């Protein structure tokens, strides 16, 4: 299974990434580091990240869970 972890290089994300990478392919997205770049406040950046990380093999089977320690505008995510 492919798992995309946003913030996978951070304090909590690095632990989550290490756990899941034992049995799954982990892709890390981040603003300044990771496998793909991401700016959470920009819907175009989110779309680009999903295309690079998951599309086309997962285009019909994508689940998105958003957990943030800061503010993420729902309109950005719902605009996808």
C-alpha positions in Angstrom: 0.0 0.0 0.0 1.2 3.5 -0.8 0.8 5.9 2.2 1.3 9.7 1.8 2.3 11.4 5.0 2.3 15.2 5.1 4.9 16.5 7.5 6.6 13.1 7.6 9.9 14.7 8.5 8.5 16.5 11.6 8.6 15.4 15.2 5.4 13.3 15.1 5.4 12.6 11.4 8.8 11.0 11.5 7.6 8.4 14.0 4.5 7.8 11.9 6.6 7.4 8.8 9.0 5.1 10.4 6.2 2.8 11.7 4.4 2.6 8.3 7.5 2.3 6.2 8.2 -1.2 7.7 5.4 -2.7 5.7 4.3 -0.1 3.2 5.6 2.4 0.6 5.7 5.8 2.4 5.8 9.0 0.5 6.5 12.1 2.5 5.2 15.5 1.5 6.4 18.8 3.1 6.9 22.4 2.4 10.7 22.3 2.7 11.5 18.6 2.7 10.2 15.2 1.7 9.6 13.3 -1.5 7.1 15.9 -2.9 6.6 19.6 -2.2 3.4 20.8 -0.7 1.9 24.2 0.5 -1.3 23.3 2.4 -2.8 26.8 1.8 -2.6 26.4 -2.0 -5.1 24.1 -3.7 -2.9 23.9 -6.8 0.0 22.7 -4.7 -2.2 20.0 -3.2 -3.4 18.8 -6.6 0.2 18.8 -7.9 1.3 16.8 -4.8 -1.5 14.2 -5.3 -0.6 13.8 -9.0 3.1 13.3 -8.2 2.5 11.0 -5.2 -0.5 8.9 -6.1 -1.9 9.5 -9.6 -2.7 7.6 -11.9 -2.6 4.2 -10.1 -4.6 5.4 -7.2 -6.9 8.0 -8.9 -10.0 6.0 -8.0 -8.9 4.9 -4.5 -7.6 8.0 -2.7 -8.5 8.7 1.0 -7.5 12.0 2.5 -7.2 12.6 6.3 -6.2 16.1 7.3 -4.6 16.6 10.7 -3.0 19.9 11.4 -1.5 21.7 14.4 -2.2 24.9 12.6 -5.1 26.4 10.6 -6.1 24.7 7.3 -8.9 26.4 5.5 -11.6 23.9 4.7 -12.3 25.7 1.4 -8.8 24.7 0.1 -9.4 21.0 0.7 -13.0 21.0 -0.4 -12.0 22.8 -3.6 -10.2 19.7 -4.9 
